[in-house]
Amino acid sequence: MDDYILEMKNITKTFPGVKALDNVNFKVRRGEIHCLVGENGAGKSTLMKVLSGVHPYGTYSGDIVYNGEVQQFKTIADSEEKGIVIIYQELALIPELSLYENIYFGHEIMKGRSIDWNETIVRAKEVLKKVRLNIDPSMKVKELGVGNQQLVEIAKALSKKVKLLILDEPTAALNEDDSQNLLKLIRELKEEGVTCIMISHKLREITAIADTITVLRDGTTVCSMDCHEREITESEIIKHMVGREMNNIYPKREKREFGEVALELKNWTVEDPAKGREILHNVSINVRKGEIVGLQGLMGAGRTELALSIFGNPYKYKLLGGEIFVNGEKKHFHNPKEAIKNGVAYVTEDRKGNGLILIQDIRYNITIANLEALTDGLAINANEEIKVANEYKERINIKAPSIKQKVRNLSGGNQQKVQLAKWMFVKPKVLILDEPTRGIDVGAKYEIYTLMNQLVEQGMSIIMISSELPEVLGMSDRLYVMSEGKITGEFLAEEATEQKVMAMAVKS
């Protein structure tokens, strides 16, 4: 007989104008790793927010049965008291506080009416050791990389005596090594009796780690698949997610000759004054008209720093040497405005922090980078702005009731489309895409890949940075590999393999 730690029965959750969950049923066996998958907007995160009390009892219909008892969680504290802990994709750590302060924030260890800091440090060290972080708990969070910060979040969950751990896109911002380390830790937690629910868009990880896979589509349960009964393939998962066969994850385009060099860097050398050292060393790359050039490397290799230093240096890196040419003309961008004026645009990897203004609507976000094109005298032509926003909404299939929809209420995939639309409206010659499909589902990825192909067929040049090696290999015409701020390899698409690229990525 199956021993279920959790059963969510007939869960229905409605927001104004949309039914996010429609009679969803979801069951999790005790001690398993259960992966929850689906396209952006399918209802995965909403279902977990219902479970954890973010959407409190009374705001949804249906029952949550946990350890055989019907629950009525009204707050996150209620679910945590029962051993249910959720870790979101955007980590909830306070950078300026120490690790031990973060780990016990909100459930402090008290001695009388005061916090027992000595005991806090001792226990923090114990839970950090459980997640294989043998570091000083008095370190500040901001001193750690993203991978280690994710481990601190899990240590925080362990400090709450977690029985059911929910991980929402835990590897989205991690490099390959950190991702594998995290997946190994999740397996170890399973051995210790912790049940895990993992939301992820990385299908290779899902097939590698899942005991059971449940698919949601459009707010309903499509199916649950037992990975121990038979092998579950990526293509089968995709079919259930999107409701149709997808034989090619990366859409192909006709092979053709590329145009002249659109952007070229020669001996590009950059210093980060805050770190007091060079971060880019004699980098020379180029991209031709109509070409997609991939930029690969491990986290910390300097890919994003290279992109930002090209795009008018908004983070004030110091250019020590080198030249940049756009369409054969030597340029020097003092700020992003000059880069945009000369046809270079940058789509940031951090769409929520730096790419979009979440409290504003779709119309505002699409047009903000090119308001000059909409200015009629001293005022913005509101009718033209609405027309432009609607055109891009339709052109790249942004799923929203209207352009008045607040961007913060969109799914990750649709937020990314809005960010792309913003820079498409600028009409750049060279588009730099930094992690363009991070945290979005396979269907939205395919739409973005298709859009990239359309843009280069129209003559645009694209530089694509991605931590997902199959994505770089699948979409690039040519690719460069970076390691420690240097270019260590260059491959044509037909020559590149995962083994060759990784060999260059670890080269010093």
C-alpha positions in Angstrom: 0.0 0.0 0.0 1.4 3.5 -0.9 2.3 5.7 2.0 1.4 9.3 0.9 2.7 12.2 3.0 0.7 14.6 0.9 -2.6 14.6 -1.0 -4.0 17.7 -2.6 -7.6 17.0 -3.6 -9.7 19.0 -6.1 -7.7 22.2 -5.6 -9.3 25.2 -7.4 -7.8 28.7 -7.2 -9.1 31.7 -9.0 -7.6 35.2 -9.5 -9.5 38.1 -11.0 -10.2 37.1 -14.6 -8.3 33.8 -14.6 -8.7 30.3 -13.1 -5.1 29.4 -12.1 -5.9 25.9 -10.8 -8.9 23.9 -11.9 -9.7 20.8 -9.8 -6.0 19.8 -9.4 -5.2 16.5 -7.7 -1.6 15.9 -6.6 -0.2 13.1 -4.4 3.3 12.7 -3.1 4.7 9.5 -1.5 6.7 9.7 1.7 10.5 9.8 1.1 10.4 10.4 -2.6 11.7 13.1 -5.0 8.6 14.2 -6.9 9.1 16.6 -9.8 6.3 19.0 -10.8 6.6 20.2 -14.4 4.6 22.3 -16.8 4.8 25.3 -19.0 5.0 28.8 -17.4 1.5 29.7 -16.2 0.5 26.0 -15.8 -0.1 26.5 -12.1 2.9 24.9 -10.5 4.0 27.7 -8.3 0.4 28.6 -7.4 -0.2 25.0 -6.3 2.8 25.1 -4.0 1.7 28.5 -2.6 -1.6 27.0 -1.7 0.2 24.1 0.0 2.6 26.4 1.9 -0.1 28.9 3.1 1.0 31.8 0.9 -2.5 31.5 -0.5 -4.3 30.9 2.8 -7.1 28.5 3.6 -10.4 30.1 2.4 -9.0 31.6 -0.8 -9.2 28.3 -2.6 -11.4 25.2 -2.7 -10.4 21.6 -2.2 -8.5 19.8 0.6 -4.9 19.5 1.7 -4.3 16.2 3.4 -0.9 16.1 5.1 0.2 13.1 7.2 -3.4 11.8 7.0 -4.9 15.0 8.4 -6.8 17.8 6.5 -4.9 21.0 7.0 -6.0 24.6 7.0 -2.8 26.7 6.6 -3.5 30.4 6.9 0.2 31.5 6.9 3.6 30.2 5.9 4.3 29.8 9.6 1.4 27.3 9.9 2.9 25.0 7.2 6.4 25.4 8.5 5.2 24.3 12.0 4.2 21.0 10.3 7.6 20.6 8.6 6.7 21.9 5.1 9.3 24.4 3.9 9.4 26.1 0.4 12.5 27.6 -1.2 11.8 30.0 -4.0 13.8 30.7 -7.2 14.5 34.2 -5.9 16.4 33.4 -2.7 15.0 34.9 0.5 18.4 35.7 2.1 19.6 39.1 3.5 23.0 39.8 1.9 24.3 42.0 4.7 23.5 39.5 7.5 25.7 36.6 8.6 24.9 33.0 7.6 23.8 32.1 11.2 21.5 35.2 11.3 19.9 34.2 8.0 19.5 30.6 8.9 17.6 31.3 12.1 15.9 34.5 11.0 12.2 34.3 12.0 12.7 31.3 14.3 15.4 32.6 16.6 16.9 30.5 19.4 15.9 32.2 22.6 17.4 32.3 26.1 14.9 33.9 28.3 13.9 37.1 26.5 17.1 37.4 24.5 18.5 35.6 21.5 21.1 32.9 22.4 23.8 33.8 19.8 26.3 31.3 21.0 23.8 28.4 20.5 22.7 29.9 17.2 26.2 29.8 15.9 26.8 26.2 17.1 23.5 25.0 15.5 24.1 27.0 12.3 27.5 25.3 11.9 25.8 21.9 12.3 23.2 22.5 9.6 25.8 24.0 7.3 27.9 20.9 7.7 24.8 18.8 6.6 24.7 20.6 3.3 28.5 20.2 2.9 29.4 23.9 3.6 32.3 23.8 6.0 32.6 27.6 6.3 32.5 30.2 9.0 28.8 30.9 9.9 29.7 34.5 10.7 30.4 35.2 7.0 28.0 37.5 5.3 25.7 36.0 2.6 26.9 38.5 0.0 30.4 36.9 0.2 29.1 33.6 -1.2 28.3 32.6 -4.8 24.8 31.8 -5.9 25.4 28.1 -5.6 26.5 28.3 -2.0 23.6 30.7 -1.2 21.2 28.0 -2.4 22.8 25.6 0.0 22.4 28.1 2.8 18.7 28.2 1.9 18.5 24.4 2.3 20.4 24.7 5.6 17.8 27.2 6.7 15.1 24.6 5.8 16.9 21.9 7.8 17.0 24.2 10.8 13.2 24.2 10.7 13.2 20.4 11.0 11.8 20.0 7.4 9.9 16.9 6.5 8.6 18.1 3.1 11.0 20.3 1.2 9.6 22.3 -1.9 12.3 23.6 -4.3 11.1 26.0 -7.0 13.6 26.1 -9.9 16.6 25.4 -7.5 19.2 25.1 -10.3 17.9 27.9 -12.6 20.8 30.3 -11.7 23.5 27.7 -11.1 26.3 26.5 -13.3 26.7 22.8 -14.2 28.9 21.9 -11.2 26.8 23.7 -8.6 23.6 22.1 -10.2 25.1 18.6 -9.9 26.2 19.3 -6.3 22.7 20.4 -5.4 21.0 17.4 -7.0 23.4 15.1 -5.1 22.4 16.9 -1.8 18.7 16.4 -2.6 19.4 12.7 -3.1 21.2 12.6 0.3 18.2 14.3 2.0 15.9 11.7 0.5 18.1 9.0 2.1 17.7 10.8 5.4 13.9 10.7 5.1 13.1 14.1 3.7 10.5 14.2 1.0 11.2 16.6 -1.8 8.9 18.3 -4.4 11.0 19.9 -7.1 9.8 22.3 -9.8 12.2 22.6 -12.7 12.3 23.3 -16.5 15.6 21.4 -16.9 14.3 18.1 -18.3 17.7 16.3 -18.1 17.8 17.0 -14.4 14.2 15.8 -13.9 14.7 12.4 -15.7 18.0 12.0 -13.7 16.5 12.6 -10.2 12.8 12.0 -10.1 11.0 9.1 -8.6 7.6 10.5 -9.8 6.8 13.2 -12.3 3.5 15.1 -12.3 2.6 17.3 -15.3 0.3 20.3 -15.0 -1.1 22.1 -18.1 -3.4 25.2 -18.0 -4.2 24.7 -14.3 -5.2 21.1 -14.5 -3.4 17.8 -13.7 -2.4 16.0 -17.0 -0.8 12.9 -15.6 1.6 11.4 -13.0 4.4 9.0 -14.1 6.3 6.6 -11.9 9.9 6.6 -13.0 10.6 3.2 -11.4 7.9 1.4 -13.5 9.5 2.4 -16.8 11.9 4.9 -18.4 10.4 8.3 -18.8 11.9 10.3 -21.8 12.2 14.0 -22.2 10.1 13.9 -25.4 7.3 12.2 -23.4 7.4 14.9 -20.7 7.4 17.6 -23.4 4.4 16.1 -25.2 2.3 16.1 -21.9 3.5 19.7 -21.1 2.6 21.3 -24.4 -0.2 18.9 -25.5 1.5 18.0 -28.8 4.6 16.3 -30.2 7.8 18.4 -30.3 10.4 16.5 -32.3 13.0 19.3 -32.4 13.7 21.3 -29.3 15.8 23.7 -31.3 14.1 24.9 -34.5 16.4 24.6 -37.6 16.9 27.4 -40.1 18.3 27.1 -43.6 22.1 27.2 -43.8 23.3 30.3 -45.7 26.1 32.7 -46.1 26.5 35.4 -43.4 27.1 39.1 -44.1 29.9 41.4 -43.1 31.2 41.6 -39.5 28.6 43.6 -37.5 30.6 43.8 -34.2 34.2 43.0 -33.4 36.3 43.3 -30.3 40.1 43.3 -30.5 42.3 42.7 -27.4 39.5 43.8 -25.1 41.0 44.1 -21.6 38.9 45.2 -18.6 39.4 45.8 -14.9 36.9 45.8 -12.1 38.0 48.6 -9.8 35.8 47.2 -7.0 37.8 43.9 -7.1 41.1 45.6 -7.9 41.9 43.1 -10.7 41.6 42.4 -14.4 38.4 40.5 -15.2 38.8 40.3 -19.1 42.2 39.7 -20.7 42.8 40.4 -24.5 39.4 39.2 -25.6 39.0 39.1 -29.4 35.6 38.1 -30.8 33.3 39.0 -33.7 29.8 38.3 -34.9 28.6 38.7 -38.6 25.3 39.9 -40.0 22.7 37.2 -39.7 24.8 35.0 -37.4 24.1 33.6 -33.9 27.4 33.4 -31.9 27.3 31.5 -28.6 29.3 32.4 -25.6 30.0 29.5 -23.3 31.9 29.1 -20.0 31.5 28.2 -16.4 30.1 30.6 -13.9 32.7 33.3 -13.2 34.3 32.9 -16.6 33.5 36.6 -17.5 30.7 36.2 -20.0 28.3 38.7 -18.4 31.1 41.1 -17.6 32.1 41.0 -21.3 28.5 41.7 -22.4 28.2 44.6 -19.9 31.5 46.1 -20.9 30.4 46.1 -24.5 27.0 47.6 -23.7 28.3 51.0 -22.5 29.8 49.7 -19.2 26.8 50.5 -16.9 28.7 48.9 -14.0 31.7 51.2 -14.5 34.3 48.6 -15.3 37.6 50.2 -16.4 38.7 49.6 -20.0 42.4 49.1 -19.9 42.9 48.3 -23.6 41.3 47.1 -26.8 39.0 48.3 -29.5 35.4 47.8 -30.5 34.1 48.1 -34.1 30.5 48.3 -35.2 30.0 47.7 -39.0 33.7 48.3 -39.4 33.7 51.7 -37.6 35.7 52.1 -34.4 33.5 53.1 -31.5 33.7 53.8 -27.8 30.6 53.7 -25.7 30.6 55.8 -22.5 27.2 54.6 -21.5 24.3 52.3 -22.6 22.6 55.2 -24.4 25.5 55.5 -26.8 25.6 51.7 -27.3 21.8 51.7 -28.2 22.3 54.7 -30.5 25.0 52.7 -32.4 22.7 49.6 -32.7 23.9 47.5 -29.8 21.3 46.2 -27.3 21.7 43.9 -24.2 19.0 41.6 -22.8 20.0 41.1 -19.1 20.0 37.7 -17.4 18.2 39.4 -14.4 14.8 40.3 -16.0 13.1 41.0 -12.7 15.9 43.0 -11.2 17.3 45.0 -14.1 15.4 44.1 -17.2 11.8 45.1 -16.4 9.8 47.5 -14.3 7.5 45.0 -12.7 5.0 47.5 -11.2 4.4 48.9 -14.7 2.3 47.4 -17.5 3.4 45.7 -20.7 2.9 48.9 -22.8 5.3 50.9 -20.6 8.0 48.2 -20.5 8.0 47.6 -24.3 8.4 51.3 -25.2 10.6 52.6 -22.5 13.9 52.1 -24.2 12.9 53.9 -27.4 10.6 56.7 -26.3 12.2 59.1 -28.8 10.6 57.2 -31.6 7.2 57.9 -30.1 7.8 61.6 -29.2 5.5 64.1 -30.9 7.1 67.4 -30.1 7.6 67.4 -26.4 5.0 64.8 -25.6 4.7 61.0 -26.1 2.2 60.1 -28.8 0.0 57.8 -26.6 -1.9 56.4 -29.6 1.3 55.4 -31.3 2.6 53.9 -28.1 -0.5 51.7 -27.7 -0.2 50.7 -31.4 3.5 49.7 -31.0 2.9 47.7 -27.8 0.0 45.8 -29.3 2.0 45.0 -32.4 4.8 43.5 -30.4 2.4 41.7 -28.1 0.8 39.9 -31.1 4.1 39.5 -33.0 5.8 37.5 -30.3 2.7 36.0 -28.7 2.8 37.6 -25.2 0.0 35.8 -23.4 -1.9 38.5 -21.4 -5.4 40.0 -21.5 -4.1 43.3 -22.7 -1.1 45.6 -22.8 -2.4 47.1 -19.6 -1.5 43.9 -17.7 1.2 44.5 -15.0 4.4 42.7 -15.9 4.8 41.3 -12.4 1.6 39.3 -12.9 3.0 37.5 -16.0 4.6 34.1 -16.1 8.4 34.0 -16.5 8.2 33.2 -20.2 5.9 36.1 -20.9 8.1 38.4 -18.9 11.0 37.4 -21.0 9.1 38.0 -24.2 8.3 41.6 -22.9 12.0 42.1 -22.3 12.8 40.9 -25.8 10.0 43.1 -27.3 11.5 46.1 -25.5 14.9 45.7 -27.3 13.3 44.6 -30.6 11.5 48.0 -30.7 15.0 49.7 -30.4 15.7 47.8 -33.7 19.4 47.0 -32.9 22.0 45.7 -35.4 23.5 43.5 -32.6 21.5 41.9 -29.9 23.3 40.4 -26.8 21.1 37.8 -25.1 22.3 36.9 -21.6 20.6 33.6 -20.4 17.6 34.3 -22.6 15.6 31.1 -21.5 16.6 30.9 -17.8 13.6 29.8 -15.7 11.1 29.3 -18.5 9.4 26.2 -19.9 10.2 24.2 -23.0 7.3 25.7 -25.0 8.3 29.3 -24.3 11.9 28.4 -25.0 10.9 27.1 -28.4 9.1 30.3 -29.2 12.1 32.4 -28.2 14.4 30.1 -30.3 12.1 30.6 -33.3 12.1 34.4 -32.7 15.9 34.4 -32.6 16.0 32.6 -36.0 13.5 35.1 -37.5 15.7 38.0 -36.3 18.9 36.7 -37.8 17.1 35.9 -41.0 16.1 39.6 -41.1 19.8 40.5 -40.8 20.3 41.0 -37.1 23.3 39.6 -35.3 23.0 37.8 -32.0 25.5 37.0 -29.3 23.9 34.4 -26.9 25.3 33.7 -23.4 23.9 30.5 -21.9 24.9 28.2 -19.0 22.9 25.4 -20.8 25.5 23.8 -23.0 22.9 21.9 -25.2 21.2 25.2 -25.8 24.4 26.8 -27.1 25.2 23.8 -29.3 21.6 23.7 -30.6 21.3 27.4 -31.5 24.7 28.7 -32.4 26.3 29.0 -35.8 29.6 29.5 -34.1 30.7 29.7 -30.5 33.4 31.0 -28.3 34.4 29.4 -25.0 35.6 31.6 -22.0 37.6 30.6 -18.9 39.0 33.0 -16.3 38.3 36.1 -18.5 40.0 34.8 -21.6 38.8 33.2 -24.8 40.1 29.6 -24.7 38.3 28.1 -27.8 36.3 28.8 -30.9 34.2 26.3 -32.8 31.9 26.1 -35.7 28.6 24.6 -34.8 29.2 21.4 -36.7 32.6 20.9 -35.0 31.5 21.5 -31.4 30.7 18.8 -28.9 30.0 18.9 -25.2 33.3 17.3 -24.5 35.3 19.7 -26.6 33.6 22.8 -25.2 33.9 21.6 -21.6 37.6 20.9 -22.1 38.1 24.6 -23.2 35.8 25.9 -20.4 38.1 24.4 -17.7 41.3 25.5 -19.4 43.3 28.1 -17.5 
